[in-house]
């Protein structure tokens, strides 16, 4: 059993490095008990098996997944949950690099890997420029509304 785990870890590590180098896939996606964890491939340093766990070590730390709960391990271009988000909401609209805000509240902007890149208290009628952010897809949340924007 141990030899099988070592071989699987070796193949996953080689595949992860090859996929990241080709820039074809950007995320290691692990599905377990109905949940999904997306790990940005360029920060993956090692994939290993310890006891009954799959351990993914990154430049930011590590994450363990019980092998008995892991349903699927795949490589993906982008986290799939983001695709389901709307691009406009009644209190948040995005056009030509600017977010138009209706209402007051805490505005949070996240990168696709979940990192908080901007946070601000905004007032009714505010226009927030995203021009200083690198090109890419972002998740914008204010109150109970969440939208996806492509800058």
N, C-alpha and C positions, 0 to 999 in steps of 0.2 A: 504493500500500500504506500509506503514511504517513497519508493522509487517512482511510483505512478505520480505522486504529488510533486516530486522534484521535476520530473519530465514536463508535467503540465505547467508548472511555474516557469520553467525555462522557455517553453514555447510561447507562453503569454508575454514574457519579457521581450523576447526577440520580436514577436509580432507587434507589440506596442511601440518599440523603437523604430521598426520599419515603417509602420503606419504614420508615426509622427514625422519621420524624415521626409516622407513623400508628400506631406501636408494634405493627404487625401482625407484623413479622418483627424478630428481634433479632440475627441473625447473617448475615454474608456467608460462605457455605460454598464452598470451592474444593476440587474433587476433582482429584487429579493422580496418575498412576501407581499407583492403588490406595490412596493415602493421602488423608486429609481434613484440611483446615485450617479451623477455625471462627474467624472474627474478629468480635468484638462490634461491631455497627453504630454505636452512638453514639460510638465512639472513632475511626471511620474518617474521615480528613480528605480523602484523595484516592486515586483509583484511576487509574493511568496505565500507559502502555506505553513501555518504554525498551529499545531494541534489540530483542531477542527475548524480553523478559520482561514479565510482568504485575507491576506494583509497587503494593502496597497500603500507603499511608502512614497511620499512626495517631498518636494522641497519645503513644503509647509507643515509637514508632520506625517501622520499615518492614519489609516482608517481600516478597521477590521469588520469582516462580514462572516457570520456563521455559515459554514459550507452547507449545512442542512437546509438553510433558508434561501441560498442563492439559486435563482431560477434560470438566469441567462447572463452571459457576459458578451458584450458586443463592442465594436468600434463604430462611432457615429460622427457625422459632420458637425452636428449641433445638438444641444439638449432638446429633446423632442417636445417637452412641455411648453416651450416658448412658442412653438408654432400655433398653439391653440389660443393664444392671447389676441384680443382685438387690437386694432391699430388706432382707434379713436374711442373716446368715452365722453359722456355729456359734460364732465368738468375738466377734461384734458384733451386737447387737440394738438397735433404736431404737423407743422407745415414749414417748408423752407428753412429747416434748422432751428425753429423756434417752437417752444411749448407755450400754448395759450392756456391760462389758468382761469377757471371760473370757481369762485369760492375761496375760503381761507383754509390753510392747513399745512401739514408737514409733507413736503415733497421729497421723495427718495428716488434716486436713480441707481440701478444695479447693472453690472455687466452680465453677460450671459453665463459666466461661471459663478454668479451669485455674490460677487464682491460689491459692496456699497461704494459707488464712485462719487456721489454727490448727495447732500442733504441740505434742505433749507426750509424755513418757515416762509410761506408765500401768502400774499394777500390777493383779494378779488381783483381780477383784471391784469395780473402780472403776466409778463412775457419773459420766458426763460430761454436764453440762447444755449444750444448744445454745441456750438461751433468749436469750443475748446477741447471737446472730447475727441479721441481718435475715432476714425470711421469704424462703424460696426453696428451691431444690434444691441439695444438697451431695453431694460424693463423699467418703466416709470410707474410709481405708485403714489397715490395721494388719497387718504381716507380709505374707503372701501373700493376704489377704482384702480385698476391696473391696466396699462397698455404697453404694447411693444412698439418701439420706434427704431427705424433704420437711419443712421446718420452717415 
